């Protein structure tokens, strides 16, 4: 048994709550928020400004598409819907931003 396995078992026995994370929809949401920031649709909470970074947005969309391919057949219907919606929404916004149009 590895040290991390022993630590996890001790935490369960001690009644400690599991660490946060491991929620697929939360992971997709994190990517989505990063995409919205890169598309200039959300204000950067650190700078207080919006900035369009299409190269970064494209990379995030590509990462979500890769995630979809790597997890195909292993997601719940809700997880699959969340991933598909995130990809399609970001792609649509990317196309709109690429044209120079403001989103509606």
C-alpha positions as CSV (number, residue, x, y, z in Angstrom):
1,X,0.0,0.0,0.0
2,X,1.4,3.4,-0.9
3,X,1.7,6.3,1.5
4,X,-1.1,8.2,-0.3
5,X,-3.4,5.2,0.0
6,X,-2.7,4.9,3.7
7,X,-3.3,8.7,4.2
8,X,-6.6,8.4,2.3
9,X,-7.7,5.4,4.5
10,X,-6.7,7.2,7.7
11,X,-8.7,10.3,6.6
12,X,-11.8,8.1,6.0
13,X,-11.4,6.4,9.3
14,X,-11.0,9.8,11.1
15,X,-14.3,10.9,9.5
16,X,-12.6,13.8,7.6
17,X,-14.5,15.0,4.5
18,X,-12.9,14.2,1.2
19,X,-10.9,16.9,-0.5
20,X,-12.9,18.9,-3.1
21,X,-12.4,18.1,-6.7
22,X,-13.1,15.2,-8.9
23,X,-16.3,16.7,-10.2
24,X,-16.3,16.6,-14.0
25,X,-18.8,19.3,-14.5
26,X,-16.8,21.6,-12.2
27,X,-13.7,20.9,-14.4
28,X,-15.7,21.8,-17.5
29,X,-17.0,25.0,-15.8
30,X,-13.4,26.0,-15.0
31,X,-12.4,25.6,-18.6
32,X,-15.5,27.5,-19.7
33,X,-14.7,30.4,-17.4
34,X,-11.2,30.6,-18.7
35,X,-12.5,30.6,-22.2
36,X,-14.9,33.4,-21.5
37,X,-12.1,35.4,-20.0
38,X,-9.9,34.8,-23.1
39,X,-12.8,35.9,-25.3
40,X,-13.1,39.1,-23.4
41,X,-16.6,38.2,-22.2
42,X,-15.7,38.3,-18.5
43,X,-13.8,40.9,-16.7
44,X,-10.4,39.7,-15.3
45,X,-10.9,39.8,-11.5
46,X,-7.3,40.7,-11.0
47,X,-6.9,43.5,-13.5
48,X,-10.6,44.6,-13.7
49,X,-10.3,44.7,-17.5
50,X,-11.4,42.6,-20.4
51,X,-9.0,41.4,-22.9
52,X,-9.6,39.3,-26.1
53,X,-6.9,36.6,-26.5
54,X,-8.2,34.4,-29.4
55,X,-5.1,32.2,-29.3
56,X,-5.7,31.3,-25.7
57,X,-9.5,30.8,-26.3
58,X,-8.7,28.5,-29.3
59,X,-6.3,26.4,-27.1
60,X,-9.0,26.1,-24.4
61,X,-11.6,25.0,-26.9
62,X,-9.1,22.5,-28.3
63,X,-8.5,21.2,-24.8
64,X,-12.2,20.7,-24.2
65,X,-12.6,18.9,-27.5
66,X,-9.7,16.6,-26.6
67,X,-11.3,16.0,-23.2
68,X,-14.5,15.0,-25.0
69,X,-12.7,12.5,-27.2
70,X,-10.7,11.0,-24.3
71,X,-13.8,10.6,-22.1
72,X,-16.2,9.4,-24.8
73,X,-18.4,6.6,-23.4
74,X,-17.4,7.3,-19.8
75,X,-19.5,10.3,-18.9
76,X,-23.0,10.5,-17.4
77,X,-25.6,12.1,-19.7
78,X,-25.4,15.3,-17.5
79,X,-21.6,15.5,-17.8
80,X,-21.8,14.9,-21.6
81,X,-24.4,17.7,-22.0
82,X,-22.3,20.1,-19.9
83,X,-19.2,19.4,-22.0
84,X,-21.0,19.6,-25.3
85,X,-22.7,22.9,-24.3
86,X,-19.5,24.4,-23.2
87,X,-17.7,23.5,-26.4
88,X,-20.5,24.7,-28.6
89,X,-21.0,28.0,-26.7
90,X,-17.3,28.8,-26.7
91,X,-16.9,27.9,-30.4
92,X,-19.9,30.2,-31.2
93,X,-18.4,33.1,-29.2
94,X,-15.0,32.4,-30.8
95,X,-16.4,32.8,-34.3
96,X,-18.3,35.9,-33.3
97,X,-15.1,37.5,-31.7
98,X,-13.0,36.4,-34.7
99,X,-15.4,38.4,-37.0
100,X,-14.9,41.4,-34.7
101,X,-18.6,41.4,-33.7
102,X,-19.8,42.1,-30.2
103,X,-21.8,39.2,-28.8
104,X,-25.5,39.7,-28.4
